Amino acid sequence: MHGATLELDDIQHILLTRAPAVTGRYEFLSFRNPAGGRAWLSAILEKVHSAKAMRDSVAKDKRWVSVAFTSNGLRALGVDGTSLATFPEEFKQGMVARAEILGDSGANHPKNWVDNTASPDLHAIVILFAKDPAERGRCESEHKQLIAQCKGVEVLSSLDLEAVPPLGYPHDHFGYRDRLSEPAIEGSGDEPRPGFGGSVKAGEFILGYPDEDGPPANLPQPEILSRNGSYMAYRRLQEHVGAFRDFLRQNGETPEEQELVAAKLMGRWRSGAPLVLAPHKDDPELGADIQRTNDFNYKEMDPHGYAVPLGAHIRRMNPRDTAANMNRRRMIRRGAPYGAHLPEGAPEDGKERGIAAFVICASLVRQFEFAQNVWINDKNFHELGNERDPIIGNQDGTLEFKIPKRPIRKKITGLPAFTTVRGGAYFFLPGLKALRYLAALGTAT
C-alpha cells in the first residue's frame, strides 16, 4: 500500500503536465512481430518524459513524447494471457466494440472512421508535442528512420496537430477557449483553483494510489505493469465550422445575438467567461483569469438554467454541485486541434479540421463511458427530453436545444451535427518502469 506521494519520476508527463507546444503529431502503429515492437519500444522509451523530467527541463526542451498501447498491442508485445485477463473488460474489448454504449452510431459509427484506429491491428500510439514545426519535422524523420530499423513495425496512420490562430491562448476551431477546467490531483503539487471543490484523489486518474473510495483495488497484474499507469480514451472529432457559423447566423440577427447563441450552446462565451458569472455580455478579462473563471456553482447561482441552459455543453460535462459523486467522474483532458484554420467569413472549404483529444482516467467505464452515455448522449439529462450535448453529442437533425428565458423560452429544433467522430481507441498509458518491463519481455532474465 502506497501513500499519496506521487512517483513523478515514473508517471508519463502527459498525465500531469501540459507541453507548451504549438504543433505535434500522433502516429498509430502496428507490430507485426513482438521482437520488432519491443525493439521500437526500447528505442523510443529513452525519449519519453516523466512528469518530473518535464517539470525540470520544460524551459529548454523542444519536444515531448508519450506512448500508449491498446489491449491488442500489449498482446502483440508479448504480454501473456494471464496478465491481459486482469485488465478491465472495456479496455480489452476496445472502443469499437463499445460503440453502442458511446453513442457512436450513424455518421459517427466506427465503420466510417478514416484513420485505421478501428482496426484490430492498432497496437500503439506515439504522441509528439513539439515547440515548433521545424522540431516536428525533425522528430518525424527521426521516427521514420527508427521504424525502418524495427522489423514488422508499421504506421497505420498519422495526424498532424496545429494550434488555431491567434496563438495567444488555446482554443478550438469554433473559437472557444480551451483548457479551463482541469481537476487538481492530490499529491501533484497543483493547487486546486476556486470553484473546484478541492483536489481529487490520485487514484481517480493514476493506478496504484487510493481513489475517492479508498485503497487501490483490482489492479492489472503484474503490479510493475499497472503501477503509475492510466487509461486514455482517444477521440478524433471533426468540427464542422461552416455549419456552426451558418447556425449562429440563422439563430441570431446581430453579431451580439450570434455570440450569445454560441455562449448558450457551450455555457461559456468564446473568451472562456462563464455565463453564470457573465450572463448578458462577454467579459474576456474574466475568461482569461484562471482563478475566477470556474468559481461558480449551479444549484444556488443558476438552478433553472437562465444563464447556462440545462443542456449546455459545460453543464453536461461537469454538472458540479447538481450531480452526486462528482469526484468519481472527473477526467483529465489532453490533446490539440488539427487541420487548417477556416478564416472568419470564409465559406466552408470541405477540408477536415477538428480536435484530437485524450480523456485520461483510472476507469474508462466509470469516468469516460459514463460521461458519454449519461451526460453527453442521454436525451433526458436533467429531464430535458429530446436533447443531447449540442457540441459533441450524436446529432441526427431531429433533436432540439432549449434556452430557458423568462417569460418565454427559445427552443431550437432540428439541431445539426457540429462534430463527427472520425477515429478513436482505448489505450493503456504505462509508467516508465512498465515501459521498460514491456520492452524487456521475452528476453531471458
Backbone torsions as a table, in degrees:
resi	resn	phi	psi	omega
1	MET	NA	129.1	-175.3
2	HIS	-112.5	146.5	177.4
3	GLY	-71.6	-173.3	-174.8
4	ALA	-87.3	4.7	176.8
5	THR	-69.5	118.6	-175.2
6	LEU	-77.3	139.4	177.4
7	GLU	-85.5	80.2	-171.0
8	LEU	-64.7	-20.9	-179.6
9	ASP	-83.6	-3.4	-179.8
10	ASP	-116.3	-11.4	-176.7
11	ILE	-92.4	130.1	178.0
12	GLN	-60.2	140.3	-171.2
13	HIS	-57.7	-33.8	-172.5
14	ILE	-61.0	-24.9	-179.1
15	LEU	-69.3	-34.9	-171.3
16	LEU	-118.4	-14.0	-174.1
17	THR	-135.4	161.2	175.8
18	ARG	-113.7	130.8	178.4
19	ALA	-76.0	138.8	175.9
20	PRO	-79.2	64.4	-172.0
21	ALA	-107.1	149.3	172.2
22	VAL	-108.6	-6.7	-178.5
23	THR	-152.2	178.6	-179.4
24	GLY	172.0	-171.5	-176.9
25	ARG	-158.4	138.6	170.5
26	TYR	-109.0	134.6	172.3
27	GLU	-122.2	131.4	-178.4
28	PHE	-103.9	124.1	-169.0
29	LEU	-116.9	156.3	172.6
30	SER	-127.2	138.0	178.3
31	PHE	-107.0	109.5	-179.8
32	ARG	-80.7	-17.8	169.9
33	ASN	-145.7	147.0	-171.8
34	PRO	-60.9	-40.8	-176.7
35	ALA	-63.5	-40.2	177.9
36	GLY	-63.3	-42.6	178.8
37	GLY	-62.2	-41.7	-179.5
38	ARG	-70.7	-34.3	176.9
39	ALA	-64.2	-42.8	177.1
40	TRP	-60.5	-46.8	-178.0
41	LEU	-63.6	-41.9	179.3
42	SER	-57.3	-39.1	-178.3
43	ALA	-75.5	-42.7	-173.0
44	ILE	-75.5	-29.9	-173.5
45	LEU	-66.4	-19.4	174.3
46	GLU	-64.2	-22.5	-176.4
47	LYS	-97.0	-5.6	-176.7
48	VAL	-80.8	123.3	178.5
49	HIS	-80.6	137.2	164.0
50	SER	-79.7	167.3	177.3
51	ALA	-60.2	-39.0	-179.3
52	LYS	-67.0	-47.2	-178.6
53	ALA	-59.9	-40.1	-179.8
54	MET	-65.6	-45.1	-179.1
55	ARG	-62.3	-34.8	-177.8
56	ASP	-72.1	-29.0	-169.5
57	SER	-127.5	16.4	-171.7
58	VAL	-60.0	-29.7	-176.3
59	ALA	-69.9	-29.3	-176.5
60	LYS	-104.9	-12.1	-178.2
61	ASP	-76.3	154.1	178.1
62	LYS	-117.3	-11.8	-179.0
63	ARG	-148.4	150.8	-176.5
64	TRP	-136.4	127.0	-172.7
65	VAL	-118.8	138.6	172.0
66	SER	-132.5	150.6	175.0
67	VAL	-133.6	146.6	-179.6
68	ALA	-149.2	161.6	-171.7
69	PHE	-132.8	145.7	170.1
70	THR	-78.1	171.4	175.3
71	SER	-60.7	-43.7	176.8
72	ASN	-62.0	-32.5	179.6
73	GLY	-67.8	-41.7	176.7
74	LEU	-60.7	-41.9	178.3
75	ARG	-63.2	-43.1	-177.5
76	ALA	-64.8	-25.1	177.6
77	LEU	-82.3	-13.3	178.5
78	GLY	111.9	9.5	174.0
79	VAL	-65.7	132.0	-173.4
80	ASP	-81.2	165.7	-174.9
81	GLY	-60.5	-35.4	179.9
82	THR	-62.2	-44.0	179.9
83	SER	-69.4	-46.2	-179.8
84	LEU	-58.7	-34.5	-177.9
85	ALA	-64.1	-20.3	-178.4
86	THR	-85.0	-5.6	176.8
87	PHE	-79.6	155.9	-177.6
88	PRO	-64.8	148.8	-175.6
89	GLU	-55.1	-46.1	-175.2
90	GLU	-64.9	-34.0	177.5
91	PHE	-68.8	-43.6	179.5
92	LYS	-62.9	-38.3	180.0
93	GLN	-70.0	-37.9	-178.7
94	GLY	87.8	162.9	-173.5
95	MET	-63.2	-37.4	-177.2
96	VAL	-59.3	-43.9	-178.9
97	ALA	-67.7	-17.3	-177.2
98	ARG	-99.9	13.0	-173.2
99	ALA	-53.0	-41.7	-176.2
100	GLU	-65.9	-42.8	178.3
101	ILE	-61.7	-36.9	-175.4
102	LEU	-84.0	-5.7	-178.1
103	GLY	76.8	20.8	-179.0
104	ASP	-86.5	75.7	179.0
105	SER	-121.3	174.7	179.1
106	GLY	59.9	-132.8	-177.6
107	ALA	-61.1	-24.6	-177.1
108	ASN	-86.4	-2.5	-174.5
109	HIS	-63.4	142.0	-178.7
110	PRO	-53.7	-24.5	179.5
111	LYS	-67.1	-17.3	179.0
112	ASN	-96.5	0.1	-178.1
113	TRP	-68.7	151.1	-168.0
114	VAL	-108.5	-2.0	-166.8
115	ASP	-120.3	15.2	-178.8
116	ASN	66.2	10.1	177.1
117	THR	-72.3	-15.5	177.0
118	ALA	-80.2	-6.1	-175.6
119	SER	-77.2	139.7	174.0
120	PRO	-64.5	-14.8	178.5
121	ASP	-81.7	-0.9	176.0
122	LEU	-72.3	119.9	-175.8
123	HIS	-116.5	-31.9	-174.7
124	ALA	-152.5	158.9	169.7
125	ILE	-126.4	138.9	168.6
126	VAL	-115.0	126.6	-174.5
127	ILE	-108.3	121.1	177.5
128	LEU	-115.4	125.8	167.0
129	PHE	-111.7	132.4	-174.3
130	ALA	-127.7	150.3	-176.7
131	LYS	-70.4	-31.6	-178.1
132	ASP	-155.1	165.0	-177.1
133	PRO	-60.5	-33.5	-179.9
134	ALA	-62.9	-42.1	179.5
135	GLU	-66.9	-38.9	177.4
136	ARG	-60.6	-45.0	180.0
137	GLY	-61.7	-41.1	179.3
138	ARG	-62.7	-45.9	-179.5
139	CYS	-64.8	-37.3	-179.0
140	GLU	-61.8	-46.6	-177.7
141	SER	-72.6	-33.2	176.2
142	GLU	-62.8	-42.0	-178.9
143	HIS	-69.3	-35.9	177.9
144	LYS	-60.9	-42.6	177.8
145	GLN	-63.7	-41.9	179.9
146	LEU	-61.5	-46.4	-178.0
147	ILE	-62.9	-37.6	179.2
148	ALA	-60.9	-28.0	-179.1
149	GLN	-86.2	-11.7	-175.3
150	CYS	-104.6	110.2	-174.2
151	LYS	-59.5	127.3	173.5
152	GLY	81.8	4.9	175.6
153	VAL	-93.7	122.9	-176.9
154	GLU	-124.9	149.2	174.1
155	VAL	-92.2	117.7	178.2
156	LEU	-77.4	-38.3	176.9
157	SER	-169.3	168.4	176.6
158	SER	-145.6	162.1	-179.6
159	LEU	-141.8	124.2	176.4
160	ASP	-89.0	140.2	-177.2
161	LEU	-107.3	145.6	179.2
162	GLU	-143.5	129.8	172.8
163	ALA	-66.5	148.2	-179.3
164	VAL	-88.5	129.1	177.4
165	PRO	-70.8	155.9	-5.5
166	PRO	-69.2	147.0	-169.5
167	LEU	-86.3	5.5	-176.4
168	GLY	-64.4	-26.1	-179.6
169	TYR	-151.7	153.0	-176.5
170	PRO	-74.3	132.5	176.3
171	HIS	-155.5	164.6	-178.0
172	ASP	-94.0	-177.1	-177.4
173	HIS	-67.7	-21.6	176.2
174	PHE	-78.6	-12.3	178.1
175	GLY	98.6	3.4	-179.7
176	TYR	-82.1	133.2	175.0
177	ARG	-60.1	141.3	-174.7
178	ASP	-114.5	172.2	172.6
179	ARG	66.8	42.2	-174.9
180	LEU	-98.1	-28.0	-171.3
181	SER	-125.7	67.3	177.6
182	GLU	-86.8	130.1	174.2
183	PRO	-69.7	146.7	173.8
184	ALA	-90.5	129.0	-175.4
185	ILE	-95.5	127.7	179.8
186	GLU	-56.9	130.2	177.8
187	GLY	90.0	-4.5	-177.1
188	SER	-86.1	-13.4	-176.0
189	GLY	91.3	-8.0	177.8
190	ASP	-86.0	131.0	178.1
191	GLU	-81.0	134.0	175.5
192	PRO	-66.5	136.9	-179.1
193	ARG	-88.6	162.7	-179.6
194	PRO	-57.0	138.0	177.2
195	GLY	97.2	-2.3	-175.9
196	PHE	-101.1	-5.8	-179.0
197	GLY	66.4	36.3	176.1
198	GLY	82.6	-176.9	-177.6
199	SER	-87.7	162.7	-176.8
200	VAL	-106.9	141.6	179.9
201	LYS	-57.6	139.7	-173.9
202	ALA	-58.7	-33.3	-177.1
203	GLY	-65.2	-10.5	174.1
204	GLU	-72.0	-17.3	-176.0
205	PHE	-126.4	-29.7	-171.7
206	ILE	-123.5	128.3	-177.4
207	LEU	-72.0	138.5	176.8
208	GLY	104.7	-0.4	179.6
209	TYR	-120.1	157.4	175.2
210	PRO	-59.8	141.1	173.2
211	ASP	-107.2	-169.7	-175.4
212	GLU	-63.2	-17.5	179.7
213	ASP	-98.3	-5.1	178.8
214	GLY	129.9	-156.4	-174.9
215	PRO	-61.6	157.0	-179.2
216	PRO	-63.1	140.4	179.6
217	ALA	-135.0	157.4	174.0
218	ASN	52.2	42.2	179.2
219	LEU	-74.4	141.5	172.8
220	PRO	-56.7	146.4	-176.9
221	GLN	-110.3	153.1	-4.9
222	PRO	-70.8	161.3	-174.3
223	GLU	-59.3	-34.0	-179.2
224	ILE	-59.2	-28.5	-178.6
225	LEU	-77.5	-37.0	-174.3
226	SER	-94.2	-28.3	-173.4
227	ARG	-58.8	133.6	-179.9
228	ASN	67.9	13.7	174.9
229	GLY	-96.3	-178.9	178.2
230	SER	-160.9	176.9	175.9
231	TYR	-112.6	148.2	177.6
232	MET	-128.4	129.3	169.7
233	ALA	-98.9	118.5	178.8
234	TYR	-94.2	133.9	176.5
235	ARG	-135.3	124.7	171.8
236	ARG	-102.7	111.1	-175.7
237	LEU	-111.9	114.1	173.4
238	GLN	-72.2	134.5	177.4
239	GLU	-104.8	122.2	-177.8
240	HIS	-89.1	83.1	-170.4
241	VAL	-66.1	-41.5	178.8
242	GLY	-60.0	-46.3	-179.9
243	ALA	-63.5	-38.0	-179.8
244	PHE	-64.6	-45.7	-179.6
245	ARG	-67.9	-37.6	176.0
246	ASP	-60.5	-43.5	-179.0
247	PHE	-60.1	-44.5	179.8
248	LEU	-62.7	-39.7	179.3
249	ARG	-65.6	-37.7	-179.6
250	GLN	-69.3	-26.1	-173.2
251	ASN	-110.3	5.1	176.3
252	GLY	-144.6	129.3	-175.7
253	GLU	-80.1	-34.2	-179.3
254	THR	-112.5	162.0	175.3
255	PRO	-54.2	-37.1	-179.8
256	GLU	-64.4	-43.8	179.3
257	GLU	-64.3	-38.1	179.5
258	GLN	-64.8	-40.8	178.1
259	GLU	-63.8	-36.7	179.0
260	LEU	-66.8	-40.0	177.6
261	VAL	-62.1	-44.6	178.2
262	ALA	-59.1	-40.8	-179.7
263	ALA	-67.4	-37.8	-179.3
264	LYS	-66.6	-36.7	178.4
265	LEU	-63.4	-41.5	-175.1
266	MET	-86.8	-39.7	-170.8
267	GLY	99.0	-4.5	175.2
268	ARG	-137.9	153.0	167.7
269	TRP	-67.4	163.0	-177.6
270	ARG	-65.5	-19.2	175.8
271	SER	-71.5	-13.9	-174.8
272	GLY	102.5	-12.6	179.1
273	ALA	-64.3	127.8	-178.2
274	PRO	-76.2	141.5	179.4
275	LEU	-63.2	-29.0	179.2
276	VAL	-58.8	-37.8	-177.3
277	LEU	-95.9	-18.4	-179.6
278	ALA	-137.7	69.8	-169.1
279	PRO	-70.1	-27.1	-170.1
280	HIS	-105.7	-34.3	175.8
281	LYS	-145.1	157.3	-174.8
282	ASP	-64.1	151.0	176.9
283	ASP	-138.7	83.8	-174.5
284	PRO	-57.7	-31.5	178.7
285	GLU	-63.1	-41.9	176.7
286	LEU	-63.6	-42.3	-179.4
287	GLY	-60.4	-33.1	-176.2
288	ALA	-89.3	-7.6	-175.6
289	ASP	-93.7	99.6	-172.3
290	ILE	-66.5	-17.1	176.3
291	GLN	-76.5	-24.1	-174.0
292	ARG	-109.1	-22.0	-165.7
293	THR	-72.9	-10.5	174.9
294	ASN	-117.7	9.0	-172.3
295	ASP	-86.4	69.6	179.9
296	PHE	-155.3	163.3	171.6
297	ASN	-130.9	179.5	-179.6
298	TYR	-107.6	-38.6	-170.1
299	LYS	-60.0	-44.2	-179.3
300	GLU	-91.9	-37.1	-169.4
301	MET	-88.7	-24.9	-176.5
302	ASP	-156.2	56.1	-172.3
303	PRO	-62.2	-32.5	-174.6
304	HIS	-97.0	-2.5	178.5
305	GLY	80.2	24.3	177.7
306	TYR	-69.0	-31.1	176.0
307	ALA	-88.4	-65.0	178.6
308	VAL	-103.4	112.7	178.9
309	PRO	-52.6	147.4	-174.6
310	LEU	-59.2	-26.6	-178.4
311	GLY	-100.8	8.8	-178.6
312	ALA	-64.4	155.4	-173.8
313	HIS	-54.1	-50.8	-174.1
314	ILE	-71.1	-25.3	-179.9
315	ARG	-74.0	-32.3	176.1
316	ARG	-75.5	-46.0	-173.5
317	MET	-72.9	-21.3	177.8
318	ASN	-150.8	83.0	-176.7
319	PRO	-69.2	-1.0	174.3
320	ARG	53.0	-121.4	-174.0
321	ASP	-82.3	6.8	178.2
322	THR	-102.9	8.2	178.2
323	ALA	-131.6	152.3	178.6
324	ALA	-84.2	156.4	170.9
325	ASN	56.4	34.8	-173.8
326	MET	-56.9	-34.6	-178.0
327	ASN	-67.8	-16.2	176.8
328	ARG	-89.1	-1.2	-177.6
329	ARG	-115.1	-3.1	-175.2
330	ARG	-68.4	151.7	-179.4
331	MET	-139.3	155.0	174.6
332	ILE	-101.3	130.0	178.8
333	ARG	-109.5	133.9	174.4
334	ARG	-133.9	168.3	176.5
335	GLY	135.8	-170.2	-173.3
336	ALA	-162.3	160.0	174.3
337	PRO	-74.4	156.5	173.7
338	TYR	-134.6	159.0	177.5
339	GLY	91.0	160.9	-175.9
340	ALA	-74.4	146.0	176.5
341	HIS	-66.0	136.9	173.6
342	LEU	-97.8	109.0	-174.7
343	PRO	-59.4	150.3	176.1
344	GLU	-53.4	136.8	176.0
345	GLY	82.7	-11.9	179.4
346	ALA	-80.0	143.8	177.0
347	PRO	-71.0	156.7	176.7
348	GLU	-53.7	129.8	-174.8
349	ASP	-104.7	2.2	177.2
350	GLY	77.9	-0.4	178.7
351	LYS	-83.4	146.4	178.8
352	GLU	-80.7	132.6	175.5
353	ARG	-145.0	155.7	-178.8
354	GLY	173.8	-151.8	-179.2
355	ILE	-130.2	133.9	-179.8
356	ALA	-116.0	102.7	-165.4
357	ALA	-119.5	156.8	173.5
358	PHE	-118.5	135.7	170.1
359	VAL	-107.2	119.5	-174.9
360	ILE	-107.5	130.2	-176.8
361	CYS	-161.9	164.1	179.6
362	ALA	-84.0	-20.9	178.6
363	SER	-134.9	109.4	178.8
364	LEU	-61.1	-37.2	-179.0
365	VAL	-68.7	-50.8	-172.0
366	ARG	-75.1	-27.2	-175.5
367	GLN	-105.9	-72.3	-175.2
368	PHE	-65.2	-51.7	-175.4
369	GLU	-67.1	-35.9	175.9
370	PHE	-60.4	-46.0	-179.6
371	ALA	-61.3	-43.6	-179.8
372	GLN	-62.9	-45.8	-170.8
373	ASN	-77.1	-44.9	-172.2
374	VAL	-97.3	-48.0	-174.6
375	TRP	-79.6	-43.1	-171.9
376	ILE	-85.6	-48.0	-169.2
377	ASN	-109.4	-1.7	177.1
378	ASP	-74.7	116.3	-176.1
379	LYS	-64.9	-21.0	-175.8
380	ASN	-107.2	21.1	173.8
381	PHE	-52.1	135.2	-177.4
382	HIS	52.4	31.5	-177.7
383	GLU	55.1	31.3	-175.7
384	LEU	-73.6	-37.6	-176.6
385	GLY	69.1	124.3	172.1
386	ASN	58.3	36.2	174.6
387	GLU	-134.0	148.0	166.9
388	ARG	-129.7	173.4	178.4
389	ASP	-52.3	123.1	-173.3
390	PRO	-68.7	-21.5	-177.3
391	ILE	-95.1	-49.6	-173.9
392	ILE	-120.3	4.7	176.6
393	GLY	-71.3	160.9	177.6
394	ASN	-77.8	103.2	-176.9
395	GLN	-102.9	130.6	179.0
396	ASP	-116.8	13.7	177.9
397	GLY	88.4	-0.6	-178.5
398	THR	-107.2	-4.9	-173.6
399	LEU	-98.1	174.7	-175.2
400	GLU	-129.0	174.8	175.3
401	PHE	-142.7	122.1	-174.9
402	LYS	-104.5	131.6	178.8
403	ILE	-112.2	100.4	-177.4
404	PRO	-62.5	142.4	-179.5
405	LYS	-162.3	138.7	174.2
406	ARG	-89.2	140.4	-4.7
407	PRO	-83.7	-18.3	-178.9
408	ILE	-122.7	152.5	179.4
409	ARG	-101.4	156.4	175.9
410	LYS	-95.5	132.2	178.0
411	LYS	-121.8	119.6	178.0
412	ILE	-97.1	122.7	180.0
413	THR	-107.5	157.7	179.0
414	GLY	64.9	44.3	-179.5
415	LEU	-60.5	127.3	178.9
416	PRO	-78.7	166.7	176.0
417	ALA	-80.9	123.5	176.2
418	PHE	-93.0	-16.0	179.3
419	THR	-137.6	152.5	174.4
420	THR	-135.8	134.7	177.3
421	VAL	-73.3	125.7	-178.4
422	ARG	-113.3	-4.3	179.6
423	GLY	-179.6	162.0	178.6
424	GLY	177.2	160.4	179.4
425	ALA	-170.3	159.9	171.9
426	TYR	-101.7	128.7	179.4
427	PHE	-123.2	151.6	167.3
428	PHE	-101.2	129.9	-177.1
429	LEU	-107.3	96.9	-173.5
430	PRO	-76.1	159.8	168.6
431	GLY	-72.0	173.0	-176.6
432	LEU	-68.0	-37.9	176.6
433	LYS	-63.1	-38.9	179.4
434	ALA	-65.7	-35.5	176.6
435	LEU	-62.4	-42.0	178.9
436	ARG	-66.5	-38.2	176.7
437	TYR	-59.7	-46.1	-179.5
438	LEU	-64.6	-40.0	-177.8
439	ALA	-66.2	-26.0	-176.3
440	ALA	-95.0	-0.9	179.6
441	LEU	-56.6	143.4	175.8
442	GLY	82.9	-8.3	175.3
443	THR	-93.1	143.0	-178.4
444	ALA	-65.9	134.3	179.2
445	THR	-94.7	NA	NA
